[in-house]
């Protein structure tokens, strides 16, 4: 039997491989898989005043499109072997 941590790591690797293969929906699945961890990190980073004004789930939802954009940009950079002048 595979323990939960190893299974999670294997699934993360599969999703990353799918993402590298160009499957954009793999990023959404990866993001969803790690949503609880993201929630904890954001909760720790927000002070009490900000937590009263912002819902952590809203922060995650607002962050996902930017994270997707950046992940695709990193993927393009890795596929082409470096930054182009317009990316600097």
C-alpha positions in Angstrom: 0.0 0.0 0.0 1.3 3.5 -1.0 1.1 6.0 1.8 -0.8 9.3 1.2 2.3 11.5 0.9 3.9 9.3 -1.8 0.6 9.0 -3.6 0.2 12.8 -3.5 3.8 13.3 -4.8 3.2 10.8 -7.6 0.0 12.6 -8.6 1.7 15.9 -8.5 4.4 14.6 -10.8 1.8 13.2 -13.2 0.1 16.6 -13.3 3.3 18.4 -13.9 4.2 16.1 -16.7 0.7 16.7 -18.3 1.3 20.4 -17.9 4.6 20.2 -19.6 2.9 18.3 -22.4 0.6 21.2 -22.9 -2.5 20.2 -21.1 -3.6 23.5 -19.5 -6.4 21.8 -17.5 -3.6 20.0 -15.6 -2.7 23.2 -13.9 -6.3 23.7 -12.6 -6.2 20.1 -11.2 -2.8 20.8 -9.7 -4.1 24.0 -8.1 -7.2 22.2 -6.8 -5.0 19.4 -5.4 -3.0 21.8 -3.3 -5.8 24.2 -2.4 -5.8 23.2 1.3 -2.1 23.9 1.6 -2.5 27.2 -0.2 -5.3 28.1 2.2 -3.1 27.4 5.2 -0.2 29.4 3.8 -2.4 32.4 3.0 -4.1 32.2 6.4 -0.6 32.3 8.1 0.5 35.2 6.0 -2.6 37.4 6.5 -2.6 39.4 9.7 -5.9 39.5 11.8 -7.0 42.8 10.3 -6.6 41.6 6.7 -8.3 38.3 7.6 -11.4 40.3 8.7 -11.5 42.1 5.4 -10.5 39.2 3.0 -11.8 35.7 2.7 -8.9 33.3 2.1 -10.9 31.4 -0.6 -11.4 34.7 -2.5 -7.6 35.3 -2.4 -7.0 31.9 -3.9 -9.6 32.4 -6.5 -8.2 35.8 -7.5 -4.7 34.4 -7.6 -5.3 31.4 -9.8 -5.5 33.2 -13.2 -2.2 35.0 -12.4 -0.6 31.8 -11.3 -1.8 30.1 -14.5 -0.4 32.9 -16.6 3.0 32.7 -14.9 3.2 28.9 -15.0 2.6 29.0 -18.8 5.2 31.7 -19.1 7.7 29.6 -17.2 6.8 26.6 -19.4 7.4 28.6 -22.6 10.8 29.7 -21.2 11.8 26.1 -20.3 10.7 24.9 -23.7 12.6 27.5 -25.7 15.7 27.3 -23.5 15.7 30.8 -22.2 14.3 34.3 -22.2 13.7 36.3 -25.3 14.4 40.0 -25.3 10.7 40.8 -25.1 10.4 38.6 -22.0 13.0 40.5 -20.0 
